[in-house]
């Protein structure tokens, strides 16, 4: 089955709006609801699991009924994340806990091998290019030049995730530039975890909660990113790779142009 785990913080004020620019609760709720309806009614994901950590009164029965109507499985998992730690370490800590608790508490994932994770307010338009992966491998898009792997969207082998990533939350500390993307990259690098990448780039629609910027790429930018994905430039390459070289060249030219 294609299992989708969505992470959510509907009311970020529960954590003093730590590292979040998009704080309007009604706007956030609307984005989560739009995404949920999209994945239930339009996508090829069979199972949708919604993990929420801000104690918001969420009406999950609407989505249970909608899922039944479309022959999907839906599960709502409200969790309580340590408020003090989330404020201290940043929203990356909260996101890591959402994923961990989703795996631990989900009834629908109990006998499954893998799941896809997407940040709950984000819509993946080209989902069919990713649900075609039928193996049990973990897959990420890597930025070796930044020593990060994208966590807005990835696929994880549940057994591997339990084994390697359950301590990720304790290594997150956004005040020290240790966000979840950097922590995941470090774990994969140090433990030499066998992972694969996607050979298509995700077409994402939504707003980045941390900055307020849009995930939406222009057609030209998306074309370039997708071409780079097809060429394997977002693979994990410990010694660099083309994307790393291009980034260094761009930095060198920038410094030369500005006489730095």
TAMORA-V831107 format. One record per residue. N is the residue number from 1. PSI is psi in radians with two decimals (none if undefined). D_LAST is the distance of its C-alpha to the last C-alpha in whole Angstrom. Layout:
# TAMORA-V831107
n=(N;N)
psi=(PSI;PSI)
d_last=(D_LAST;D_LAST)
This chain:
# TAMORA-V831107
n=(1;2;3;4;5;6;7;8;9;10;11;12;13;14;15;16;17;18;19;20;21;22;23;24;25;26;27;28;29;30;31;32;33;34;35;36;37;38;39;40;41;42;43;44;45;46;47;48;49;50;51;52;53;54;55;56;57;58;59;60;61;62;63;64;65;66;67;68;69;70;71;72;73;74;75;76;77;78;79;80;81;82;83;84;85;86;87;88;89;90;91;92;93;94;95;96;97;98;99;100;101;102;103;104;105;106;107;108;109;110;111;112;113;114;115;116;117;118;119;120;121;122;123;124;125;126;127;128;129;130;131;132;133;134;135;136;137;138;139;140;141;142;143;144;145;146;147;148;149;150;151;152;153;154;155;156;157;158;159;160;161;162;163;164;165;166;167;168;169;170;171;172;173;174;175;176;177;178;179;180;181;182;183;184;185;186;187;188;189;190;191;192;193;194;195;196;197;198;199;200;201;202;203;204;205;206;207;208;209;210;211;212;213;214;215;216;217;218;219;220;221;222;223;224;225;226;227;228;229;230;231;232;233;234;235;236;237;238;239;240;241;242;243;244;245;246;247;248;249;250;251;252;253;254;255;256;257;258;259;260)
psi=(2.67;1.81;2.30;2.19;2.10;2.25;2.50;2.47;1.64;-0.73;1.56;-0.26;-0.36;-0.48;0.58;0.52;0.60;2.11;0.54;2.30;-0.69;1.69;-0.18;2.02;-0.77;-0.65;-0.74;-0.78;-0.76;-0.69;-0.72;-0.76;-0.72;-0.77;-0.77;-0.81;-0.68;-0.86;-0.58;-0.74;-0.41;-0.43;2.99;0.26;2.27;-0.57;2.26;2.12;2.15;1.96;2.09;2.39;0.31;0.28;0.47;2.49;1.61;2.33;1.43;-0.38;-0.52;-0.71;-0.45;-0.78;-0.71;-0.70;-0.74;-0.71;-0.56;0.31;0.70;2.92;2.31;2.47;2.29;2.19;1.74;2.36;2.83;1.92;2.52;1.95;-0.81;-0.78;-0.66;-0.73;-0.69;-0.76;-0.30;2.98;-0.33;-0.67;-0.80;-0.67;-0.75;-0.68;-0.69;-0.80;-0.80;-0.83;-0.58;-0.78;-0.77;-0.66;-0.23;2.25;-0.64;-0.40;-0.06;-0.71;0.35;2.78;-0.59;2.90;2.73;2.47;2.33;2.40;2.28;-0.37;-0.02;2.41;2.20;1.82;-0.64;0.77;-0.58;-0.40;-0.28;-0.57;-0.10;-0.23;1.93;0.00;3.11;0.39;2.62;2.43;2.30;2.84;2.10;2.54;1.58;-0.52;-0.49;-0.11;0.88;2.77;2.46;2.34;-0.01;-0.52;2.22;2.98;2.41;2.42;2.14;-0.72;-0.77;-0.67;-0.77;-0.69;-0.69;-0.50;-0.04;-0.30;0.03;-0.69;-0.63;-0.23;-0.15;2.36;1.63;-0.38;-0.30;0.36;0.47;1.27;3.05;-0.56;-0.69;-0.66;-0.78;-0.76;-0.75;-0.73;-0.82;-0.71;-0.84;-0.65;-0.03;0.88;2.36;1.95;2.88;3.13;3.02;2.51;0.38;2.68;2.37;2.27;1.75;2.43;2.28;-3.09;2.34;2.05;-0.54;-0.66;-0.36;-0.04;2.91;2.50;-0.38;2.17;2.65;2.86;-0.69;-0.81;-0.77;-0.69;-0.78;-0.81;-0.72;-0.69;-0.72;-0.68;-0.74;-0.54;0.00;0.33;-0.20;0.33;2.84;2.00;1.73;-0.52;0.29;-1.99;3.02;-0.74;-0.61;-0.77;-0.78;-0.69;-0.70;-0.70;-0.76;-0.72;-0.72;-0.79;-0.66;-0.79;-0.69;-0.75;-0.58;0.17;0.79;none)
d_last=(53;49;48;46;45;43;41;42;41;43;43;40;41;43;40;39;36;34;31;32;32;35;37;40;43;45;42;41;45;45;42;44;47;46;44;47;50;47;47;51;52;50;48;50;49;52;52;49;49;47;46;46;45;45;49;49;52;52;55;54;58;57;55;57;60;57;56;60;61;58;59;56;56;54;53;52;51;50;48;48;44;44;43;41;39;38;37;35;34;33;34;33;36;38;37;38;41;42;42;44;47;47;48;50;52;52;56;55;52;55;56;53;50;47;45;43;40;39;38;41;39;38;40;39;41;41;43;45;42;42;46;47;45;48;48;47;43;40;38;34;31;28;25;24;20;21;24;26;29;30;33;34;36;37;40;42;45;46;47;44;43;45;45;41;39;42;40;37;37;37;34;32;30;28;27;26;24;27;28;31;29;27;30;32;30;30;34;34;32;34;37;36;38;39;38;38;35;36;36;36;33;35;35;35;36;36;33;31;32;29;27;30;28;30;31;32;30;30;33;30;28;31;32;28;29;32;32;29;32;34;32;32;28;29;31;30;29;28;26;24;25;24;23;21;19;19;17;14;14;13;10;9;10;8;5;6;8;5;4;0)
